[in-house]
Amino acid sequence: MSWLPLLLAEGEQAAGDPFAFFRGPMLPMLAIVVVMFVMMSRSSARQRREQTERLTKLKKNDKVITSAGIIGVVVTVNETEVVLRVDETSNSRIRVLKSSITQVVAEEQSAASPETKTS
């Protein structure tokens, strides 16, 4: 079904009525768009709030994943940067910005993942 004839017919019918827009099919569509916008903005605000909370609770010996995909263990936490230990055998460390940490891996999750054994 085409919307154009309906919109044109309503426009001709309600030329003298300034509130005809609110009785037509455009009001429910406008309401749906507004509701979707509000829900999406609340969702992104919630995600930002959780990320900042996660970064403020960051502490030594937490296993983290950066936005570049680097997996490491936190050695020190400063105001804006974090030092990660990325290799246990050579004790390699890198400095990354605190904002680049995207995920803090829970200890239960890292213990539950099976490690591959080479024979």
ABEGO torsion letter per residue (X at the ends): XBAAAAAAAAAAAAAABAAAAAABAAAAAAAAAAAAAAAAAAAAAAAAAAAAAAAAABBBGBBBBBAAGBBBBBABBBAABBBBBABAAAGBBBBBBAAABABBBBAAAAAABBBBBBX
